[in-house]
């Protein structure tokens, strides 16, 4: 045998061992990288699935914020124009109309003569009253003389005290009779003064309802003239209940007339009725309108706008945000932490797509649109998109 083939193999070279170690380390890194590369997508997918599961489990809702309703302070309200002072002129003395001096449209002053009445019966009563007064005064003079004489005779005991007392009593009766006749005469003289029909105040004759020769009865229902003071007009308007808090004495308003298009007249609120009419739910309001030029006619129809009115408007909400529950009308609100709260509200007017909310909400509340019937307080929801306002929907 060859001795060279039977000897042991020499040991590996040190450089070869280092290279083998490096190859093993690289292989280990590759295996670790492959493991991590395969694990991360699974972890990410598992996280996405968990997130989607949570999101699907949380309902998504749309919210809206209540918006102020439309103001009604610019609405033109129908009004009625009347004179500042208006009075029918009646007769206080009976007789026949002797003459009239003014007709419709005449401007008269206080105390100006309007008509004269012929009063023959009153003249006779007046003459009789003067005669009765003269007779009573004559009787009074005789009673005074008699009473004075009896008083002097009583001092000498020529007459009795009883007779003297009777004469003094008769004097007192005659004094009373004279006063009665004088009062009756003054009454008839005053009635005679009413035979001259005069204007009680400055104004315009708007109607004449008599003529010469007409029979006039004192205290009758037939008026002679209609007198109105139109330099200042009174405008009456019925203000809806939603605006009554915005109307106050001293406030300005605009008055327009259909026959004067494009023109506006300034008026002032003078007073209100102080109570809302139960039938119409309106407040009767009176305004003062200057008519120094006389271009506006009393009795006209007009329209009034309260330009300074600032009404307190209720909030409005879409009709599809309401919940009809046994506890009453409710809405669902979303709190900042995403929790649901149910709140009772009080509704006002129904505008179709929107309703008026009188109580229960504020402009900052976030109300859930199209809430489900199963919506409960305390549930967690997710809001999709920013909160809108009822006015923008």
Secondary structure, 3 states (H helix, E strand, C coil): CCCCCCCCCCCCCHHHHHHHHHHHHHHHHHHHHHHHHHHHHHHHHHHHHHHHHHHHHCEEECEEECEECCCCCCCCEEEEEEEEEEEEECCCCCEEEEEECCCCCCEECCCCEEEEEECHHHHHHHHHHHHHHHHHHHHHHHHHHHHHHHHHHHHCCCCCHHHHHHHHHHHHHHHHHHHHHHHHHHHHHHHHHCCEEECCCCEEEEEECCCCCCEECCCCCCCCEEEEEEEEEEEEEEEEHHHHHHCCCCCEEEEECCCCCCCCEEEEEEEECCCCCCCCCEEEEEEEEECCCCCCCCCCEEEEECCCCCCCCCEEEEHHHCEEECCEEEEEEECCCCEEEEEECEEEEECCCEEEEEECCCCCCCEECCCCCCCCCCCEEEECCCCEEHHHC
